[in-house]
């Protein structure tokens, strides 16, 4: 196994796109390929929900994948609950987020 990922509904408000790959599998386009397939499946199952990827700002590789699959940065701010007070959370999505949807990504 080299990694895992996909989309999961969170708080009945959005699809959360996530992926994690072993270091030796990174940089081969696997996260991008998996993300395209996951977004397609999510849109077939519950198209009314936005697809969201939230990540830490220092994770540049994840930000690149989110951009490659068409997600746009919608929010940048403190990562609430993170033990590192300097951690910054990025929220990317396939569409504009309502205040309620954005709040759900922060929980």
Protein Blocks (a to p, Z undefined) as FASTA:
>chain_A
ZZdcddddehhlaccddddddfklgonlmmmmmmmmmmmmmmmmmmmbccdddddfklmm
lmmmmmmnopacfbdcddehiablkbccddddfbdcdfklmmmmmZZ
